[in-house]
């Protein structure tokens, strides 16, 4: 008994429970999983259980948005394209217990109308309609969702429908190949990675995601007011400066979720909270309260700063040897400034690293003349040496924090006489070196 007490006492003294908990989650984010990401580079600035696979509810619709915008870009679908609801879409649209805009069975709706209903109001039947437009059926669309997730390099995901609803709520119309008890699931890392690609490849998504309120089919008998479920948008109850997206979600299975994004002073963050709570309770407001904590931390502690200027030369590595040139070397430097979102006061924790393109070099590590001024020979990236290095959403994103290395002047090719004399000089130099070594060997 005494021994057990002493063990517990010593353990508590070395690893205080309260302090350990605070160290693990200094922001005290009440959610099953959460993440804060620099939207430009994909660098993780805060994380909590980011690889745990959880329910995502209507955050699913970000993948539906991605696939629709891709289809628009590739001209497989047009914004003004007309759609008449299928029996399933019509029936689903009449369920007002779900987020929906009621659709007429014989009505005609443009892709753009349906897209706005999905992106602003999270309308579920409109989302299934988009799936049918893009892929012919929701079943085919789900296959596309999972294939795209794989192509984007997501880890920890499974899509079973286009909306994020629980399959049991789909009135027996859940997509083929799935069962009525399945749910869409992802990790917080995967959700943030999807948001990263959506914002990077289709930034126009924010034009719609940022709309606080709009009337569906305004001026008709079917008009219905749509208020964005993202209550952090301007004019809504949890308005937060800079927020302009992205997607909320809720089901009994997933709890209250939210993928947010905000921009201030050239800095954009992506946030994800999954099954958010407030004071231990699951409430609709909790997802915005926890997101506010993440954004407050990000904007208070990080800013966009120029770490290294254009023309920066790394000491000891600022030249490359040149063969067959009038000069035997050339100076290299950064083409543009390297600016990053960094934690205040941590600029010195970012060390430069040169990466030279080996395809540009001979087997002896030399450039071959002629060399043009401004020729790209590699890139400079940075290595972070500070605390809480959470890395990036994926390993390849490390390359986002880089700037080209270029030559600072031209090096013309030497004429045949110079090259011949260098060859002769090199020959005699080798002979002389051999003689010296031989003589040294005698003594």
Beta strands, then each sheet from edge to edge (+ up, - down):
strand 1: 33-38
strand 2: 44-48
strand 3: 53-55
strand 4: 82-83
strand 5: 109-110
strand 6: 157-158
strand 7: 185-187
strand 8: 213-216
strand 9: 224-227
strand 10: 243-251
strand 11: 255-264
strand 12: 267-274
strand 13: 302-308
strand 14: 319-323
strand 15: 329-334
strand 16: 338-343
strand 17: 350-356
strand 18: 367-368
strand 19: 376-384
strand 20: 402-407
sheet 1: 2+ 1- 12+ 11- 10+
sheet 2: 3+ 7- 6+
sheet 3: 4+ 5-
sheet 4: 8+ 9-
sheet 5: 13+ 16-
sheet 6: 17+ 19- 20+ 15- 14+ 18+
end
